[in-house]
Amino acid sequence: MRDDYLKEAHKIIPDANVLINVVSRRVKQLRRGSRALVESLEKLSLEDVALREIIEGKISYELGT
């Protein structure tokens, strides 16, 4: 995971546990064949793709009660 992406995503989802869960769930979706919502000229790991999607506002989350 790229540290700069992690820091930027942490600004959007400040709770580390929630951030980990959102990234983990998105990585599972990407592994199952979901299309990435961001494009990159460089080869990114699935974790970095998920972080970029959070940073760019392509995915969001909702906390249940």
C-alpha positions in Angstrom: 0.0 0.0 0.0 1.3 3.4 -0.9 1.7 5.6 2.2 0.6 8.8 0.4 -2.7 7.2 -0.7 -3.2 5.8 2.8 -2.8 9.3 4.4 -5.1 10.9 1.9 -7.8 8.3 2.4 -7.4 8.6 6.1 -8.4 12.3 5.8 -11.7 11.1 4.2 -12.4 8.2 6.5 -10.7 9.2 9.8 -11.6 6.0 11.7 -8.8 3.5 10.9 -11.0 0.5 11.5 -13.7 1.7 9.1 -11.0 2.6 6.5 -9.5 -0.9 6.7 -13.0 -2.5 6.4 -13.9 -0.4 3.4 -10.6 -1.1 1.6 -10.9 -4.8 2.4 -14.4 -5.1 1.1 -13.5 -3.2 -2.1 -10.4 -5.4 -2.7 -12.6 -8.5 -2.4 -15.0 -7.0 -5.0 -12.1 -6.2 -7.3 -10.7 -9.7 -6.9 -14.1 -11.1 -7.9 -14.0 -9.1 -11.2 -15.5 -5.8 -10.4 -14.2 -3.0 -12.6 -12.0 -0.4 -11.1 -13.6 3.0 -10.9 -10.3 4.9 -11.4 -7.7 4.7 -14.1 -4.0 4.9 -13.6 -1.0 5.0 -15.9 1.0 3.0 -13.4 0.3 -0.5 -12.2 -1.4 -0.3 -8.8 -2.1 -3.0 -6.2 -5.8 -3.7 -5.6 -5.4 -2.0 -2.2 -4.1 1.1 -3.8 -6.9 1.1 -6.4 -9.4 1.0 -3.5 -7.6 3.8 -1.7 -7.7 5.9 -4.9 -11.4 5.3 -5.3 -12.0 6.5 -1.7 -9.7 9.6 -2.3 -11.5 10.5 -5.6 -15.0 10.0 -4.0 -15.9 7.1 -6.3 -16.9 4.9 -3.3 -18.5 5.8 0.0 -19.6 3.9 3.1 -22.5 3.9 5.5 -22.3 2.9 9.2 -25.2 0.7 10.3 -26.8 1.1 13.7 
